[in-house]
Amino acid sequence: MEILEYQLMIDLLGNREHASIIYAKDGLINFELQIFGGQEVTSRITFFVNHSPVLANGADFIELTMEQGKMTTIPIQIEIDSLDDLNSIAIAMTTGDDYQLQDIFKTRTLLLVNE
């Protein structure tokens, strides 16, 4: 897959039964984020619930340096106990050292069910 040598791939996946739904348990979302491909680059990843940024792993964003041709897996926890039962969730990622408008990636938006 030559495209992965140059292009980052990031996606937000639902659970196995419903690919477009993420279920929270006891007010927490626990999942792994997988990112693959691209050049070696530093990225900042921000999580959005209902179109507003939220803390992930207790921080405003997650910063990581990816290795070319390697899968990067990050465990993520987001607290949503104060939210309604039905919400939306998406991820945005910027790349580059100065974080000006360079490369911006956004996942598709999924339904987030707060059980």
N, CA, C and O atoms as a MOPAC input file, in Angstrom:
PM7 MOZYME 1SCF
protein

 N      0.83400 1    -1.19000 1     0.00000 1
 C      0.00000 1     0.00000 1     0.00000 1
 C      0.87500 1     1.24800 1     0.00000 1
 O      1.20900 1     1.78000 1     1.05800 1
 N      1.23300 1     1.69900 1    -1.16300 1
 C      2.11100 1     2.84900 1    -1.27000 1
 C      1.51300 1     4.11700 1    -0.68800 1
 O      2.23800 1     4.96600 1    -0.17000 1
 N      0.19400 1     4.25200 1    -0.76900 1
 C     -0.42000 1     5.48800 1    -0.26800 1
 C     -0.13800 1     5.69000 1     1.21300 1
 O     -0.03900 1     6.83000 1     1.66700 1
 N     -0.00500 1     4.60000 1     1.98300 1
 C      0.24800 1     4.72000 1     3.41000 1
 C      1.64800 1     5.23400 1     3.71400 1
 O      1.92700 1     5.63300 1     4.84500 1
 N      2.53100 1     5.22800 1     2.72100 1
 C      3.85300 1     5.80200 1     2.92800 1
 C      3.78500 1     7.31900 1     3.01500 1
 O      4.69100 1     7.95100 1     3.55900 1
 N      2.71400 1     7.90900 1     2.48100 1
 C      2.58900 1     9.36000 1     2.42600 1
 C      1.36000 1     9.89800 1     3.14200 1
 O      1.35700 1    11.05100 1     3.57300 1
 N      0.31800 1     9.08600 1     3.27600 1
 C     -0.96600 1     9.53900 1     3.80300 1
 C     -1.26500 1     8.86100 1     5.13100 1
 O     -1.16700 1     7.63800 1     5.23900 1
 N     -1.62700 1     9.63600 1     6.13500 1
 C     -2.04700 1     9.08000 1     7.41500 1
 C     -3.44300 1     8.49000 1     7.29700 1
 O     -4.26100 1     8.97700 1     6.51700 1
 N     -3.71600 1     7.45400 1     8.06000 1
 C     -5.04000 1     6.85200 1     8.11600 1
 C     -5.48300 1     6.83500 1     9.57700 1
 O     -4.83200 1     6.22600 1    10.42600 1
 N     -6.59000 1     7.50700 1     9.85600 1
 C     -7.15400 1     7.52600 1    11.20000 1
 C     -8.65400 1     7.34500 1    11.05100 1
 O     -9.28200 1     7.95400 1    10.18500 1
 N     -9.22000 1     6.50800 1    11.89600 1
 C    -10.65900 1     6.29700 1    11.84700 1
 C    -11.16300 1     6.00600 1    13.24800 1
 O    -10.44100 1     5.47500 1    14.09200 1
 N    -12.38500 1     6.35400 1    13.46900 1
 C    -13.05500 1     6.10300 1    14.73000 1
 C    -14.01600 1     4.95900 1    14.48400 1
 O    -14.89600 1     5.06000 1    13.62900 1
 N    -13.86000 1     3.87400 1    15.22300 1
 C    -14.65500 1     2.67500 1    14.99400 1
 C    -15.65300 1     2.46400 1    16.11400 1
 O    -15.33200 1     2.63400 1    17.29100 1
 N    -16.86300 1     2.09300 1    15.73900 1
 C    -17.87200 1     1.72800 1    16.72500 1
 C    -17.62100 1     0.31600 1    17.22700 1
 O    -16.55600 1    -0.25500 1    16.99200 1
 N    -18.59400 1    -0.23800 1    17.91300 1
 C    -18.40700 1    -1.59900 1    18.39800 1
 C    -18.73400 1    -2.60600 1    17.29800 1
 O    -19.14800 1    -2.21800 1    16.20600 1
 N    -18.55400 1    -3.87000 1    17.57400 1
 C    -18.71100 1    -4.89800 1    16.53700 1
 C    -20.14100 1    -5.03300 1    16.03500 1
 O    -20.34900 1    -5.31400 1    14.85500 1
 N    -21.11900 1    -4.84200 1    16.89000 1
 C    -22.51300 1    -5.00300 1    16.48000 1
 C    -23.01500 1    -3.80900 1    15.67300 1
 O    -23.83500 1    -3.97000 1    14.76900 1
 N    -22.53000 1    -2.61800 1    15.99500 1
 C    -22.98200 1    -1.39000 1    15.34300 1
 C    -21.75400 1    -0.54400 1    15.00300 1
 O    -21.20200 1     0.12900 1    15.87400 1
 N    -21.33500 1    -0.57700 1    13.76400 1
 C    -20.09700 1     0.09500 1    13.36000 1
 C    -20.15100 1     1.60900 1    13.51200 1
 O    -19.10400 1     2.25700 1    13.52200 1
 N    -21.34100 1     2.18900 1    13.63000 1
 C    -21.46700 1     3.64000 1    13.73200 1
 C    -21.86600 1     4.10500 1    15.12700 1
 O    -22.27400 1     5.25300 1    15.30200 1
 N    -21.75300 1     3.22900 1    16.11900 1
 C    -22.15400 1     3.56400 1    17.49100 1
 C    -21.04100 1     3.18600 1    18.46100 1
 O    -20.45500 1     2.10800 1    18.36300 1
 N    -20.76000 1     4.08600 1    19.39600 1
 C    -19.85700 1     3.79400 1    20.51300 1
 C    -20.69600 1     3.87300 1    21.78700 1
 O    -21.43600 1     4.83400 1    21.99300 1
 N    -20.57400 1     2.86700 1    22.62700 1
 C    -21.30800 1     2.82600 1    23.88600 1
 C    -20.37300 1     3.15000 1    25.04300 1
 O    -19.27700 1     2.59900 1    25.15100 1
 N    -20.82400 1     4.04900 1    25.89900 1
 C    -20.09300 1     4.36200 1    27.12200 1
 C    -20.66700 1     3.50300 1    28.24300 1
 O    -21.86900 1     3.24000 1    28.27400 1
 N    -19.83100 1     3.07900 1    29.13900 1
 C    -20.25600 1     2.30500 1    30.30500 1
 C    -19.89800 1     3.07800 1    31.56200 1
 O    -18.75500 1     3.50000 1    31.73800 1
 N    -20.87900 1     3.25900 1    32.43200 1
 C    -20.66900 1     3.96200 1    33.70300 1
 C    -20.05100 1     5.34600 1    33.50000 1
 O    -19.21100 1     5.78100 1    34.28800 1
 N    -20.47800 1     6.03800 1    32.42500 1
 C    -20.01700 1     7.39300 1    32.17400 1
 C    -18.61000 1     7.50300 1    31.60900 1
 O    -18.04500 1     8.59600 1    31.57200 1
 N    -18.03500 1     6.38500 1    31.16700 1
 C    -16.67900 1     6.39300 1    30.60100 1
 C    -16.66400 1     5.72200 1    29.23500 1
 O    -17.35600 1     4.73100 1    29.00300 1
 N    -15.86500 1     6.28200 1    28.34200 1
 C    -15.56600 1     5.63400 1    27.07100 1
 C    -14.13700 1     5.12000 1    27.18900 1
 O    -13.22200 1     5.89000 1    27.48100 1
 N    -13.94300 1     3.84100 1    26.96800 1
 C    -12.60900 1     3.25100 1    26.94100 1
 C    -12.43300 1     2.55900 1    25.59400 1
 O    -13.20800 1     1.66800 1    25.24600 1
 N    -11.42300 1     2.96500 1    24.84000 1
 C    -11.16000 1     2.32900 1    23.55300 1
 C     -9.71000 1     2.56500 1    23.16700 1
 O     -8.98900 1     3.30900 1    23.83200 1
 N     -9.29400 1     1.92300 1    22.08700 1
 C     -7.95600 1     2.13900 1    21.55700 1
 C     -8.07200 1     2.87400 1    20.23400 1
 O     -8.89400 1     2.52700 1    19.38500 1
 N     -7.25400 1     3.87500 1    20.07200 1
 C     -7.17700 1     4.62700 1    18.82900 1
 C     -5.99700 1     4.07700 1    18.04500 1
 O     -4.89400 1     3.95900 1    18.57900 1
 N     -6.22600 1     3.73700 1    16.77100 1
 C     -5.15800 1     3.22900 1    15.91900 1
 C     -4.93600 1     4.17800 1    14.75300 1
 O     -5.87900 1     4.59400 1    14.08000 1
 N     -3.67000 1     4.51200 1    14.52600 1
 C     -3.28000 1     5.40000 1    13.43200 1
 C     -2.15900 1     4.70200 1    12.67500 1
 O     -1.25000 1     4.13200 1    13.27800 1
 N     -2.23100 1     4.75100 1    11.35200 1
 C     -1.21700 1     4.07000 1    10.55000 1
 C     -0.82200 1     4.90900 1     9.35200 1
 O     -1.63200 1     5.64600 1     8.78800 1
 N      0.44000 1     4.78100 1     8.97800 1
 C      0.91100 1     5.35500 1     7.72400 1
 C      1.54900 1     6.71200 1     7.88500 1
 O      1.77200 1     7.20000 1     8.99300 1
 N      1.83500 1     7.30800 1     6.73900 1
 C      2.37500 1     8.65700 1     6.72800 1
 C      3.85800 1     8.71200 1     6.99900 1
 O      4.49900 1     7.70700 1     7.30500 1
 N      4.38000 1     9.90100 1     6.88000 1
 C      5.77900 1    10.16000 1     7.19300 1
 C      5.93500 1    10.24700 1     8.70000 1
 O      4.94700 1    10.32400 1     9.43000 1
 N      7.17800 1    10.23500 1     9.16700 1
 C      7.40100 1    10.44400 1    10.58700 1
 C      7.02100 1    11.87900 1    10.90200 1
 O      7.60300 1    12.81600 1    10.35600 1
 N      6.05100 1    12.05000 1    11.77500 1
 C      5.50600 1    13.37400 1    12.04000 1
 C      4.94500 1    13.41400 1    13.45800 1
 O      4.52000 1    12.39400 1    14.00100 1
 N      4.95200 1    14.59900 1    14.04200 1
 C      4.33000 1    14.80200 1    15.34000 1
 C      2.90000 1    15.28600 1    15.10900 1
 O      2.66400 1    16.18500 1    14.30200 1
 N      1.95500 1    14.68800 1    15.81800 1
 C      0.53900 1    15.01300 1    15.64600 1
 C     -0.09500 1    15.36700 1    16.97900 1
 O      0.32600 1    14.90300 1    18.03900 1
 N     -1.11100 1    16.19700 1    16.89100 1
 C     -1.95600 1    16.48700 1    18.05200 1
 C     -3.36300 1    16.01000 1    17.73000 1
 O     -3.92300 1    16.33500 1    16.68300 1
 N     -3.92100 1    15.23700 1    18.64500 1
 C     -5.22900 1    14.62800 1    18.44700 1
 C     -6.18400 1    15.20200 1    19.48400 1
 O     -5.90900 1    15.16900 1    20.68300 1
 N     -7.31500 1    15.73100 1    19.00600 1
 C     -8.33600 1    16.30700 1    19.88000 1
 C     -9.63000 1    15.53800 1    19.67600 1
 O     -9.99200 1    15.20800 1    18.54700 1
 N    -10.31500 1    15.25800 1    20.75600 1
 C    -11.57700 1    14.52500 1    20.72900 1
 C    -12.72800 1    15.50000 1    20.92600 1
 O    -12.65600 1    16.39800 1    21.76400 1
 N    -13.78700 1    15.31700 1    20.15100 1
 C    -14.95500 1    16.19000 1    20.20600 1
 C    -16.19700 1    15.37100 1    20.51900 1
 O    -16.48400 1    14.37300 1    19.85900 1
 N    -16.92400 1    15.80700 1    21.53200 1
 C    -18.23100 1    15.22300 1    21.85700 1
 C    -19.24400 1    16.34800 1    21.70400 1
 O    -19.10500 1    17.41400 1    22.30500 1
 N    -20.25200 1    16.09900 1    20.90100 1
 C    -21.26700 1    17.11500 1    20.58700 1
 C    -20.61800 1    18.39800 1    20.04800 1
 O    -21.03000 1    19.50700 1    20.38800 1
 N    -19.60800 1    18.22200 1    19.21000 1
 C    -18.90700 1    19.30600 1    18.51500 1
 C    -18.09000 1    20.20300 1    19.44100 1
 O    -17.67300 1    21.28800 1    19.03300 1
 N    -17.85700 1    19.77100 1    20.67400 1
 C    -17.03200 1    20.52600 1    21.61800 1
 C    -15.84500 1    19.66700 1    22.04500 1
 O    -16.00100 1    18.46400 1    22.25400 1
 N    -14.65900 1    20.26700 1    22.17700 1
 C    -13.50000 1    19.47700 1    22.60800 1
 C    -13.68100 1    18.98500 1    24.03600 1
 O    -14.22700 1    19.69000 1    24.88600 1
 N    -13.21500 1    17.76400 1    24.28900 1
 C    -13.29600 1    17.16100 1    25.62100 1
 C    -11.91600 1    16.64700 1    26.01800 1
 O    -11.04400 1    16.45000 1    25.17200 1
 N    -11.73600 1    16.43400 1    27.30900 1
 C    -10.48800 1    15.86900 1    27.80900 1
 C    -10.42100 1    14.38900 1    27.45600 1
 O    -11.40200 1    13.66200 1    27.61000 1
 N     -9.27600 1    13.95100 1    26.98700 1
 C     -9.01500 1    12.52700 1    26.74100 1
 C     -7.77000 1    12.16400 1    27.53900 1
 O     -6.73800 1    12.82400 1    27.41800 1
 N     -7.86200 1    11.13900 1    28.33700 1
 C     -6.76100 1    10.74800 1    29.22600 1
 C     -6.34900 1    11.91900 1    30.11200 1
 O     -5.18000 1    12.05200 1    30.47500 1
 N     -7.32500 1    12.77300 1    30.46000 1
 C     -7.08400 1    13.89400 1    31.35200 1
 C     -6.39300 1    15.09500 1    30.72300 1
 O     -5.97300 1    16.00400 1    31.44000 1
 N     -6.26600 1    15.11900 1    29.38700 1
 C     -5.56300 1    16.22000 1    28.71400 1
 C     -6.43000 1    16.81300 1    27.60100 1
 O     -7.33900 1    16.15600 1    27.09300 1
 N     -6.13600 1    18.06400 1    27.23000 1
 C     -6.86900 1    18.73900 1    26.15600 1
 C     -6.66300 1    18.05700 1    24.80500 1
 O     -7.56300 1    18.04500 1    23.96600 1
 N     -5.48100 1    17.49400 1    24.60100 1
 C     -5.16100 1    16.79900 1    23.35400 1
 C     -4.09300 1    15.76200 1    23.66000 1
 O     -3.46400 1    15.79200 1    24.71800 1
 N     -3.89900 1    14.85600 1    22.73400 1
 C     -2.85000 1    13.84800 1    22.85200 1
 C     -1.82300 1    14.15800 1    21.76900 1
 O     -2.16400 1    14.29100 1    20.59400 1
 N     -0.58200 1    14.26900 1    22.17200 1
 C      0.48900 1    14.52100 1    21.21600 1
 C      1.31300 1    13.25400 1    21.06700 1
 O      1.69000 1    12.62300 1    22.05400 1
 N      1.59000 1    12.88600 1    19.81200 1
 C      2.41000 1    11.70100 1    19.58000 1
 C      3.26500 1    11.89200 1    18.35100 1
 O      2.90300 1    12.63000 1    17.43400 1
 N      4.39800 1    11.22400 1    18.33800 1
 C      5.26700 1    11.20700 1    17.16700 1
 C      5.13600 1     9.83400 1    16.54300 1
 O      5.43600 1     8.81800 1    17.16900 1
 N      4.68400 1     9.82000 1    15.30500 1
 C      4.45900 1     8.55900 1    14.60900 1
 C      5.70000 1     8.17500 1    13.83100 1
 O      6.45500 1     9.03100 1    13.37200 1
 N      5.90000 1     6.86400 1    13.68900 1
 C      6.98800 1     6.33700 1    12.88400 1
 C      6.43600 1     5.92400 1    11.53500 1
 O      5.35100 1     5.34900 1    11.44900 1
 N      7.18000 1     6.21600 1    10.48600 1
 C      6.73000 1     5.88200 1     9.13900 1
 C      6.52800 1     4.37500 1     9.00100 1
 O      7.38700 1     3.58100 1     9.38100 1
 N      5.37400 1     4.00000 1     8.44900 1
 C      5.07200 1     2.60400 1     8.18900 1
 C      4.73000 1     1.78700 1     9.41500 1
 O      4.67300 1     0.56000 1     9.32400 1
 N      4.50000 1     2.40700 1    10.55100 1
 C      4.19600 1     1.69100 1    11.79800 1
 C      2.78700 1     2.02900 1    12.26600 1
 O      2.30000 1     3.13900 1    12.05600 1
 N      2.14100 1     1.05900 1    12.90200 1
 C      0.84800 1     1.26500 1    13.53700 1
 C      1.10500 1     1.82800 1    14.93100 1
 O      1.92100 1     1.30400 1    15.68800 1
 N      0.40100 1     2.89100 1    15.24900 1
 C      0.46400 1     3.47300 1    16.58900 1
 C     -0.87500 1     3.23900 1    17.25800 1
 O     -1.91300 1     3.61100 1    16.71100 1
 N     -0.86800 1     2.62800 1    18.43000 1
 C     -2.09000 1     2.33900 1    19.17600 1
 C     -2.02000 1     3.05100 1    20.51400 1
 O     -1.03100 1     2.93800 1    21.23900 1
 N     -3.07800 1     3.78500 1    20.83800 1
 C     -3.11600 1     4.56200 1    22.07000 1
 C     -4.38800 1     4.21000 1    22.83700 1
 O     -5.47900 1     4.31700 1    22.27700 1
 N     -4.28400 1     3.79100 1    24.10200 1
 C     -5.49400 1     3.59400 1    24.90500 1
 C     -6.08600 1     4.95600 1    25.28100 1
 O     -5.36500 1     5.86200 1    25.70000 1
 N     -7.40000 1     5.08700 1    25.12600 1
 C     -8.07900 1     6.36100 1    25.37200 1
 C     -9.18500 1     6.16200 1    26.39500 1
 O     -9.90900 1     5.16600 1    26.36000 1
 N     -9.31000 1     7.13300 1    27.31800 1
 C    -10.43900 1     7.16000 1    28.24500 1
 C    -11.00800 1     8.58100 1    28.26500 1
 O    -10.28600 1     9.56000 1    28.44900 1
 N    -12.32600 1     8.65900 1    28.07000 1
 C    -13.02500 1     9.94300 1    28.09000 1
 C    -14.19200 1     9.81600 1    29.05900 1
 O    -14.96900 1     8.86400 1    28.98700 1
 N    -14.31000 1    10.78300 1    29.96800 1
 C    -15.40400 1    10.79100 1    30.94100 1
 C    -16.57300 1    11.58900 1    30.38200 1
 O    -16.41300 1    12.74500 1    29.99200 1
 N    -17.75300 1    10.96600 1    30.34300 1
 C    -18.92800 1    11.65200 1    29.80100 1
 C    -20.14700 1    11.49800 1    30.70600 1
 O    -21.27700 1    11.62500 1    30.23300 1
 N    -19.94900 1    11.23000 1    31.98000 1
 C    -21.08100 1    10.92900 1    32.86200 1
 C    -22.10000 1    12.05700 1    32.97900 1
 O    -23.25300 1    11.79500 1    33.32100 1
 N    -21.72000 1    13.28700 1    32.71000 1
 C    -22.65800 1    14.41000 1    32.83500 1
 C    -23.42800 1    14.68700 1    31.54300 1
 O    -24.24000 1    15.61100 1    31.50300 1
 N    -23.18800 1    13.90500 1    30.49000 1
 C    -23.84200 1    14.15000 1    29.20300 1
 C    -25.17400 1    13.42000 1    29.08500 1
 O    -25.49100 1    12.54000 1    29.88500 1
 N    -25.94800 1    13.80500 1    28.06700 1
 C    -27.22000 1    13.14700 1    27.78200 1
 C    -26.98500 1    11.72200 1    27.31900 1
 O    -25.84500 1    11.28400 1    27.16400 1
 N    -28.08400 1    10.99900 1    27.09800 1
 C    -27.99100 1     9.60600 1    26.65200 1
 C    -27.45300 1     9.48500 1    25.22700 1
 O    -26.68500 1     8.56700 1    24.93900 1
 N    -27.84200 1    10.39800 1    24.32900 1
 C    -27.42200 1    10.33800 1    22.93700 1
 C    -26.54300 1    11.54400 1    22.59800 1
 O    -26.92500 1    12.68900 1    22.84000 1
 N    -25.37300 1    11.27500 1    22.03900 1
 C    -24.38400 1    12.30700 1    21.74500 1
 C    -23.67300 1    11.95900 1    20.44100 1
 O    -23.94500 1    10.92400 1    19.83100 1
 N    -22.76900 1    12.82600 1    20.02400 1
 C    -21.92600 1    12.54000 1    18.86300 1
 C    -20.46700 1    12.61500 1    19.29200 1
 O    -20.11800 1    13.33300 1    20.22900 1
 N    -19.61200 1    11.85800 1    18.58800 1
 C    -18.18200 1    11.87200 1    18.88900 1
 C    -17.39800 1    11.83400 1    17.57900 1
 O    -17.77200 1    11.13600 1    16.63700 1
 N    -16.30700 1    12.59600 1    17.53700 1
 C    -15.40900 1    12.62100 1    16.38100 1
 C    -14.01200 1    12.99600 1    16.87700 1
 O    -13.83800 1    13.45800 1    18.00400 1
 N    -13.02900 1    12.78600 1    16.01000 1
 C    -11.63900 1    13.09000 1    16.33700 1
 C    -11.06200 1    13.97600 1    15.24200 1
 O    -11.31800 1    13.76300 1    14.05700 1
 N    -10.27700 1    14.97700 1    15.65000 1
 C     -9.52800 1    15.79300 1    14.69400 1
 C     -8.04600 1    15.66800 1    15.03200 1
 O     -7.66500 1    15.61400 1    16.20100 1
 N     -7.21600 1    15.62300 1    13.98900 1
 C     -5.77900 1    15.48600 1    14.18700 1
 C     -5.06300 1    16.49200 1    13.28900 1
 O     -5.34300 1    16.58200 1    12.09400 1
 N     -4.14000 1    17.24200 1    13.87700 1
 C     -3.29300 1    18.14800 1    13.10100 1
 C     -1.87100 1    17.61300 1    13.13600 1
 O     -1.45700 1    16.99200 1    14.11400 1
 N     -1.12500 1    17.85800 1    12.06200 1
 C      0.25600 1    17.39700 1    12.01600 1
 C      1.18600 1    18.57300 1    11.77400 1
 O      0.78100 1    19.60200 1    11.23400 1
 N      2.42400 1    18.40900 1    12.17500 1
 C      3.43700 1    19.43500 1    11.96100 1
 C      3.95700 1    19.97400 1    13.26400 1
 O      3.28900 1    19.89400 1    14.29500 1
 N      5.14200 1    20.52100 1    13.21700 1
 C      5.78700 1    20.99400 1    14.44000 1
 C      5.21900 1    22.29900 1    14.96500 1
 O      5.21700 1    22.52600 1    16.17500 1
 N      4.73300 1    23.17200 1    14.07100 1
 C      4.24800 1    24.46800 1    14.54100 1
 C      2.73000 1    24.51500 1    14.64600 1
 O      2.17800 1    25.50500 1    15.12600 1
 N      2.05100 1    23.47000 1    14.20800 1
 C      0.59500 1    23.33100 1    14.31800 1
 C     -0.16900 1    24.48200 1    13.69500 1
 O     -1.28000 1    24.80300 1    14.11600 1
 N      0.42600 1    25.09800 1    12.69800 1
 C     -0.31400 1    26.03600 1    11.87800 1
 C     -1.20300 1    25.19900 1    10.96400 1
 O     -1.19400 1    23.97100 1    11.05100 1
 N     -1.96300 1    25.84400 1    10.09600 1
 C     -2.81200 1    25.08600 1     9.18700 1
 C     -1.93700 1    24.32800 1     8.21000 1
 O     -1.46700 1    24.88600 1     7.21800 1
 N     -1.72400 1    23.08400 1     8.48800 1
 C     -0.94700 1    22.21400 1     7.62200 1
 C     -1.85300 1    21.06700 1     7.20100 1
 O     -2.72600 1    21.25200 1     6.35300 1
 N     -1.66500 1    19.90800 1     7.76900 1
 C     -2.53600 1    18.77800 1     7.47900 1
 C     -3.52100 1    18.61900 1     8.62300 1
 O     -3.13200 1    18.54500 1     9.78900 1
 N     -4.79300 1    18.56600 1     8.28100 1
 C     -5.84500 1    18.36400 1     9.27700 1
 C     -6.66700 1    17.16100 1     8.83300 1
 O     -7.12300 1    17.09100 1     7.69200 1
 N     -6.84600 1    16.22700 1     9.74400 1
 C     -7.63500 1    15.03100 1     9.48700 1
 C     -8.78700 1    14.99900 1    10.47200 1
 O     -8.61400 1    15.33900 1    11.64300 1
 N     -9.96500 1    14.59200 1    10.01100 1
 C    -11.12800 1    14.43000 1    10.87800 1
 C    -11.76400 1    13.08800 1    10.57000 1
 O    -11.92400 1    12.71000 1     9.40900 1
 N    -12.12000 1    12.38000 1    11.61900 1
 C    -12.82000 1    11.11100 1    11.42900 1
 C    -14.28900 1    11.37900 1    11.13100 1
 O    -14.77000 1    12.50300 1    11.27400 1
 N    -14.97400 1    10.35800 1    10.72400 1
 C    -16.42500 1    10.47400 1    10.59400 1
 C    -17.00900 1    10.61800 1    11.99300 1
 O    -16.38500 1    10.20900 1    12.97300 1
 N    -18.16800 1    11.17900 1    12.08900 1
 C    -18.83800 1    11.36600 1    13.37500 1
 C    -19.69300 1    10.14200 1    13.66900 1
 O    -20.44200 1     9.67300 1    12.81200 1
 N    -19.57200 1     9.63300 1    14.88900 1
 C    -20.34800 1     8.46600 1    15.30400 1
 C    -21.33000 1     8.83700 1    16.40400 1
 O    -21.16200 1     9.84200 1    17.09500 1
 N    -22.34400 1     8.02000 1    16.55300 1
 C    -23.29100 1     8.15600 1    17.64500 1
 C    -22.62600 1     7.64300 1    18.91600 1
 O    -22.02700 1     6.56800 1    18.91300 1
 N    -22.72700 1     8.39900 1    19.99300 1
 C    -22.18300 1     8.01400 1    21.28600 1
 C    -23.33700 1     7.84100 1    22.25700 1
 O    -24.04600 1     8.80000 1    22.56500 1
 N    -23.52600 1     6.62800 1    22.73800 1
 C    -24.63200 1     6.30600 1    23.64600 1
 C    -24.08000 1     6.22800 1    25.06000 1
 O    -23.19300 1     5.42200 1    25.34000 1
 N    -24.59800 1     7.05700 1    25.94400 1
 C    -24.18900 1     7.10200 1    27.34100 1
 C    -25.16400 1     6.25900 1    28.14300 1
 O    -26.23900 1     6.73200 1    28.51000 1
 N    -24.79800 1     5.01200 1    28.41800 1
 C    -25.70600 1     4.09200 1    29.13500 1
 C    -25.57700 1     4.23900 1    30.63400 1
 O    -26.26400 1     3.54600 1    31.38400 1

